[in-house]
Amino acid sequence: MILTVLILFYGLCTTGGSSAVAQADIGHRFLRTSRSLHEAAPLRPSDLVLVYTTTPSRLPLVHATRPARRGIRTIIVLQDAEEAARLNEHYGGEKSEYNETYLAWIDPAASASAGANGGPYGRTAPAATHPLHLLGPAWAMAPLLAHAAVLASSSTLPLATTTAASAAALSISEGSPPLPSYRWMLIARDDTLWRPHQIVRLLSQYDDSVATAISDHFIDYNGHELLAPSAAAAVCLPCSFNLTELLGRRHPPGVPQPSCPVCRPASGCEFRFNLCGGLTGGEYCGTKRFLGSGDRCSHSWAAGGAGLALSITLLSYFGQEEWAGCVRAQRPSTGERSVGRCLWRNGFSFTHPAAGLPEGLTRDVFSSQHMLFGNPVLRQEIFGSSADAVLGPAYKAEAEAVRAAAAAADKAAAAGMALSSGAVSHDGAESGIAIPASTRLPSEGGQNCDRECREWLLRRGVNVHLDVPYTEDVDITAAATVLQAAAEGVARATD
């Protein structure tokens, strides 16, 4: 039997035409093998890969989730290659009890494009000032880095900690596709706690041989304001849904359509256009650019703290250089927004699980009570009062910063002055303050979620977001203690 060796280069500087062809071939091979696995083998926690992007100062938050993610491969992305190498050596890498691999992404194009404002956004972009914007490029690149790292670790070559040096050699017997190294990738902020049993239950309903991105907690910018969570997200329902059986109509108003086999932007845009009746304004519909037509409406994105799940087949379609180009083409933004935009530009949108619909709990696809990703009611159940007791002062300081930024913007507008480059970006997302905190309950009260609703969330919710502010005065050690206690509770429930 002839042994064929395919060398796939994942470095940002080395992705060319021939490697793109090889990568597409690997994607199709994985698709065939993954389909057979979906049909024959139940999904297990070991089929998952968790991905976090963080900074050294916030690393204790990621470490605090270790009890809940035992046996699950975890990729932690930093912006310092030396620190990543040191942490791999210190913690033993993927073969250690923690099953962690540390990577770094340093954009090779950043130095070439650096000007007065510097960084990967180029010479003319506003300066990124908020930490989520500074982390944005690495966060957006993390799925591709993790995908390459896991493939590399399944080969005989050692894993490099930097992108430009990571090359995977996959030895494939002729006619026999390789076994996938994982089946689903989970991506969220560094203070998100995943619940393995619940996410496995959810993803077991989907075929990982299909290019799929899953979440149910979305953010939109409608031209006037950020909607979080958004009830106008340009998404699809799962292919398996029969709306005639569930809601009595094949095309019920205000409901996205099932899309088979892949959710495309056109399907999401059609839903939004119909929701708004083709008219701008109102509670959701904002501007004409947001509403759009065909597949030209504005993209939606999964809230970073709520997270998202990507199938291995979806990730196998993308080359790192093309993806990095998409990330660089954006102005300072959060990583989760960049991921949503780059999926959109490559012809993919999100599948919304609408978990409450088939169980007869709601007829509202976007019911915030029944969100499985980053539900603020479940956060309260998992963390109790300890989260707000520890983080309350930081939340208050953050709210004051929001008010100060808004007052400065109003003053500048009244004076007819242009806002400074880090104040407000072209899409309305403030560079100096955080995104709306849709993963924690507002101070004026919670959702109308009774005991039955809360018990359902405890059985089904896939993660919770502690929501530790990116401010210097926050007590990371105390926050990590809260997160670890919750992670130990998740581990006990799983055992």
N, C-alpha and C positions, 0 to 999 in steps of 0.2 A: 504494500500500500504506500502510495506516495504521500509524503508529509509536506503540507503547504504551510509556510510561515508567513503570516501577514504582520507587517510592522506598521503600527498606527502611531503617528506623531501628534501629541496633544499640545505641544508648546505653542504659545501665541505667535512666535516668530517662525514656526516651521510648518504651519498648516497650509498646505498647498493643494493643487488640483488632484494629484495622485492620491494623497492621504484622504482627501474628501471622498473620493471614489471608494477607497478601502473602508472608510468609516461607514458609508452608506451600505456597503456589502455586509459589514458586521451587524448593522442595524437590522437588516432583513434576516440574517441568520438568528439573531437574538429573538426577533419577532416569532419565527417558526418554533424555536425551542421554548420560548416563554408561553406560547399558546398551549403547547402540550403540557407544560407544567400547570397552567391554570386549570386545564381539564382534568389532570390526574392527581395533583398534589395540593393539599390545603396550604394556605398562606400561613407562615409562621413569623414570629418576631425576628428571627434570624434572617428573613428575606428582606428586611428593611434596612435602610441606611438613614441615619439622622445627620443633619448638617446644621452647624451653628457658625455664625460669623461674629467675632467678638474682639475685644481689646485685652491686653494683659491685665488691666485694672478690673475688668469685669469677668475675668476667667473663673473666679470662684462661683459665679452663678451657674456656669455650665457644669462645673464639677459637682455642684450640689444636686444635680439631676441624676447622678450615677446610679443610685439605688433603683430607680425606676427603669433604667435602660440597660440592665444587665443582659449580656448576650446579644446586644444590638450594636452593629458597627456604627461608630460615630466619627464624623469628620469635622474638625474644628479649624476654621479658616481665620488666619491672622493677617496682618500687613507687614510682618517682620520675619524674613526667612531665617535669620539666626535664632530668633526666639522659637520659631516652629521646630527647628532642628534640636534645640536644647530641650524642649518639652517632649519631643519624641524619645530622646535619649533618657530623660528623667523618668517618664512614665512607662517606658517600654514599648510604645507604639501599639500597633494593632494586635500584637500577640499577648499583650498584657491583660490583666484582669479587667481593665476598664475598656478594652477594645477601641481605643482612641487613636486616631491619626491626626497630626497637626500639619497643616499646609499653610502656605503664604501665597498671596497674589500681589505681585508688584508689576504694574502695567509698564511694559517696555516702551510704550508710546508716550508715557507721561513726560519723560524728560525731553523728548523731542517737541512736545506741544506746550511745554511749560512757558508761560509768559508772566505778565504781571500778576495774574491770578493763579497760574500753575495748575498742576494736576491733570488728570485724564480728561477733564472736560474742555481742555484747550485754552486758547488765549483770550477769547472774547466772552466766555461764560462768566456769570456772577460767581464770586468766591463762595465756596461751600462753608458755612459756619456751623450748622447744627451737626452734632456727632453722627446722626443717622444719615446725613448727606455725605459726610466724610467717609463713612463706612459703606456708602451706597455701591460704588463699583465692585468692591470685594464681595459684598453680599450678593450682588447680581451675578457675579462670576462663580460663586461657590458651587452651584449645582453642576456646572461643567467641570470644575476642578475635582469635585468629589467623584463624579462619574469616571473621569480618567484615572483617578487614584485607585478606585476599587477594581477597575479592569487591570491596572498595572499590578496590583497586589495579587491578582489571581494568576499572573504569569510568573516566569522564572526570573524576571529582572527585578532588582531592588527598586523600591519606590523613592523617588526624589521628592524633596519638600517644596520645590519651586516648580511653577508651571512650565517654564521654558526648558527645564531639564527632564520633565516627566514623559517617558516614552514607554508604551506597553507593547510587549511582544506576545501575541496570542498564537499558540501552535494548534492548528486545527487539522484533524484527520480529514482527508478528502471525502466529501459527502456527509460528514458528521458535524453539525453545528456545535459550538461550545455551549456549555451550561452557563446561564447568566449568573453573575456574581451576586446579584440582588434582584429584587423585583419592583420595589417602590422606594422612592427617596422622599424623606420628610424634611421640610425646610421651615424654619421659624426663627424668631429672635432668640438671643442668648438667655432670656429669662422665661422661656416657654417650657412647660412641663408636659411631655407627651405621655399618654396612657396606653401602653402597648396592646393590652387586651382589646380595648375599644377600637383603636385604629385598625388592628388586624380584622376585627369583625366588619368594619365598614369596607375596607379595601377588598375583602374576600368577595364582595359582590361585583367587582369589576375585573375585567380581563386585562392583565398587564401586558399582553401582546398588542394592545391598542394604544396609540399615542394619546395619553390622557393626563390632564391637570385637574385636580380636585380640590375644592374648598367650598365653604358656604358662608364666608364672612368677607364681604367685598367692600372696597372703597372706590368711589368715583369722584371726579371733579367735573361738575356740570357747566363750567364756565363762570359760575358765580360763587360756589361754595363746595367744600368737600362733603360728600355724603358718606357717613360711616356709622353703622353698616348701611350699605346702599340697597334700596329696593328697585333700582333701575339698572342693575348690573347686566352687561351684555354677555350673557352666559347661556348654557343649554342645560336641559334636564338629562338624566341618564337614558341611554338608548333603550333600556329595558322597560321604561315607563309607558303604560298605556293610559293616556289621559281620559279616554272615553270611559274606561273602567274606574279610574280614580276620581274624576270630577264630572263625569256625565257628558262631556263634550270633547271633541277631538282638538278644537282650538279655543279653549276657554280664554276669555279676556284677562289680560294682566298676568299671564303665565308663560314662561319660556317653553319652547318646544323640545322634545327629545331629539337628539341629533345622533345619527348612526353612520359610520362607527365613530367618527371624530367630531368634536365640537369645533366649528369654524366661525370666524368673525361675522360672516354674513348672517348666520343664524341668530347670534346675539344682537346684532344691529336691527334685525327684523323685529325681534321681541321689543326692544326699546322703542322703535318707531311706532309700533302698534300700541304700546303702553301709553305713549304720549299723544296718540292720535295724529301724529305728524305735526304737532304744534309745539313750539318752544314755550318756555316759561312754566309757571305752576310750581308744584312742590318739588318735582324731580327734574323736569325736562330742560331747564337751563337754556343754553344757546344752541344755535343751529349746528355748530361744530360738534357739540355733544350728541345731539340727536342724529345727525348724519343721514345717510341713505345708503342702501346696499350694504357693503362691508366697510364703509368709510366713516363710521361713527367713532367716538372716542373709546379707547379700551378701558376695561375695568381691571382691578388688581386685587389680589388677596391681601388682607391686612397682615402685616409682618408678624405681629404677636400672635395672631390666630393661626398663621401658617398655611401650608399647602402640601399636597402630595403629587409627585410626578412619577409616571411609570418609566421603567427602564427603556421602553420602546420610544417614548417621546424624546428622552434625552439622547438616544442614539442617532436622531436625525440632525443634530446640531454640531457644527464645527466650532471650535473655540475662537478662531480668528474672526469668523463672521459674527458670532455672538458678542465678542468683545467690541467689535465695530459698532454694533447696535447700542451697547452700553455707553460707549464713548460719545455717540451721537446725541445723547440726552444732556440737558442741563442739570445742574445739581439736583438730585432727587434721592429718595429712599431706594434701597435695593429692591424691595418688594414691588415698587412701582416700575422699576426698570425691568424686572422679570416679566411682569404682566405685559409691558409694551413690546418686549422682544419676542415673547410667545405670539403676540398679536401680529407682529410684522412677519413672522414666519408661518402665519396661517393657522394659528391655534388659539382657541379661547378655553375658558374653564367649564367643567361640568359641575353643576350644583347638585349635591346628593338629595336635597329636599327630604330629609329623613322623616320628618313629621307627616308628610303627605301619604305615603303608602301605609303608614300605621294608623291612619284615620285620626290623627291628633290635631290637624289643622288643614285648611284648604289654601292657606297662604304660603306659597313657596318661600318667601323671604321673611317668614315669622322669626323675629329675633329670639323668641323664647326657645325655639327648636334648633338653633344653630349648634352644630357639633364642634365647630372650630372656634376656640376663643370665646366661649359663651360667658358673659360677665356674671350670670347667676351661678354657674358652676364654679367660677373662680371663688365666689363667696362661700360655697359649700366646701371646697377643697382647702382653702387657706383660712377660712374663718375670719375673725376680727384681727388676727395677728398681722396680716398684710397691711391693712390701713393704719394700724397702730405704729408699725415700723416706718411706713412710707408716707404717712399723712403729711408731715412737715415738708417733705420734698414735693408732694403734690401741690401744697399751698404755694410754695415758692414758684413752681412751674406755672400755676394759674396767674400769679402776679406778673410773671414774665410775659405771658400771653397778653394780659391787659396792657402792659407797658408797650409791647410791640404794636398792638392795635391803636393805642393812643398816638404813638409816633407816626404810624401810617396815616391816621386821620389828620394830624397836624401838617404832615408833609403835603397831603392832598389839598388841604385848605389853602396852603401857601403856594400851590401850583408847582411844587418842587418834585423832581424825579426822586424816587426812592433809591437809597444807596444799594450797591450790588449785594448784598447778603440779606436784604430785608424781605422782599417778596419776589419769588420767581415768576416767570411768564405764565405759569399754569396755576397760580394762586396758592401754591404750597409754600408756607413760610420757611425760610432757611434757618431762622433763629429759634423756632419753637417746634414742639413735637406735633405729630398728627393727632387728630381727635382720639381720645382714649376710649374707643368703642369696646375694648375687652375688659373694662371694669365698670361697675355700676356707678351712675352719677350720684352726686351727693344728695340730690333732691329725692331720691328714691329709686327702687328697682323696677324691673319688669313685672308684669302681672303673671307671676309664675307660682302656682300653688304647690302644695306638698307633692301631689301626683306628678306635676311637671318637674319638680326638682329631683324626684326619685328616678324619673325617666332620664334626665340629664346625667345623673350619677351612673346609670347603666350604660349610656350611649356616648356621652361627650368624649371626644378624642384627645383634647388637651386643655390646659388652662394657662393663661398668661399673667404672670405676677406683675408685670409692668413697672419695672424699676427705672425711674427717670435717668436721663443722661446728664446729670448735674453733679458738680463737684461735692456738694454738701450731702449727697445721699450716702447712707451707711451700707456699703456693699456687703460687709461681713454679716450684719444683722439680716439683710435681705436674703443672703445665701442660707442662713440658718432657717428662715421661714420656708424657703424653697426645698431644702433638704428634708425637713420634717414632712412636707407634703409628698416628696418623692418616696420617702420610706413608707408612707401610708399607701401610696400606689403600689409599691412592691409587695407589701403585705396582702393587699387585695388581690393581686395577680397570683401570688403563691396560694 
